Amino acid sequence: MSNGQDIPLSRPDITALEIDHVVQTLKSGRLSIGPMQEQFEALVAARADTRYAVAVSSGTCGLHLGLLALGIKPGDEVITTPFSFIASSNAILYVGAKPVFVDINPRTLNLDPNQVEEAITPRTKAVLGVEAFGNPSHMIELANLCQKHEIPLVEDSCEGFGGTHRGRPIGSFGRLGVFAFYPNKQITCGEGGMIVTDDERLADLCRSMRNQGRPVDPTDPAEPAWQAPGSWLMHERLGYNYRLSEIHAALGVAQCKRLDEILELRNGVASKYMSRLMGMPDIILPTVDPETTMSWFVFVVRLSSEFSAENRDRILAGMRRHEVGVSNYFPPIHLQPFYMRQFGYSDGDFPITESVAQRTIALPFHTRLREREIDLVCQTLEVMIQREKFTIDRSS
Ligand SMILES: Cc1ncc(COP(=O)(O)O)c(C=O)c1O
């Protein structure tokens, strides 16, 4: 997101439609649990081609509720990727289970299904697969693998809303999928998330748990019958306040209505980057499977293997000095201080993840990025890489 830079890393696409939806909702007097939530859920379920969608206040909350609804508990193990945003494995810790990391495929940056199969033990109670940067490669293989071993696939689709693979929408491969709508995502609610599933029991459990463990359809507190049994003050299970407000949902509804337009603009920016950077030595471009329609979340390039993490970090710093917003998506989860302390991980545990993560550069990426800004980003990148190569040559 914008750090006050001339060309920010990301920027939400908000038009009069979003503003109007939010203002109308504010005027309606109904600010929680209302028609906007219902509409937003219906729009997301339609897009993910799932029977149910449950709106929650963030992607992280969605993963937490999804794992709870699947009955994942202390002592269980969940196989997941170390190359992701930290929330994907933190959610496993929230339910008291153990994240078991498996290294990634260096081309797709997603979990390597062969290594996942080798890591399955009787303690494995789920696989939490992430569509890294929105890329759904291997999700079908992971779903088949999970089916074979009779364990659920939790699809962390927080980075991939709107994409498809072999004609199937992202979010529909797992027993449940989770989307996120933070402002750097394809579409945003400000903060928000959505659980999608075809399983009515899971959807109902998530609906209850997001609303303090109330029955799925508690009587509205504004209704005279609200003190009746089964009403607002009845709590059937341990629940949370993970509700999405009507204001956030209204923003989500408007963004969903513009989803195709937004994805097309993002696709246009990605194509421009691709053609502009195609011939550049020292850079590895994102690979997209021909059977995938990408919903571009970020545009991440990788430096070639002669560059170290220090080289990359100096390139990032140089670009930022030139007011270009860039980031190192993502440092490996197992090397985060908390995970190293808690689980004793160290450098070298997941070599592919580490080698990829130390050379990534996320470039500015949003719908309004103009051609000349893309040119400027690429030129700055080129100059910074050349400067860094000069230091590599001098020291060798
Ligand atoms: C892969 C992944 N999982 C989970 C999340 C968490 O989503 P949120 O920030 O909405 O809690 C994110 C958000 O960036 C993510 O990228």
The ligand as a Gaussian input file, in Angstrom:
#p B3LYP/6-31G(d) Opt

LIG

0 1
 C       -2.194000     -16.142000       1.961000
 C       -2.911000     -15.282000       2.951000
 N       -3.582000     -15.876000       3.955000
 C       -4.254000     -15.150000       4.864000
 C       -4.288000     -13.777000       4.816000
 C       -5.012000     -13.020000       5.883000
 O       -6.008000     -12.161000       5.431000
 P       -6.424000     -10.908000       6.322000
 O       -5.330000      -9.911000       6.227000
 O       -7.700000     -10.443000       5.694000
 O       -6.636000     -11.389000       7.706000
 C       -3.615000     -13.112000       3.794000
 C       -3.619000     -11.649000       3.718000
 O       -2.777000     -10.991000       3.190000
 C       -2.881000     -13.884000       2.849000
 O       -2.196000     -13.289000       1.859000

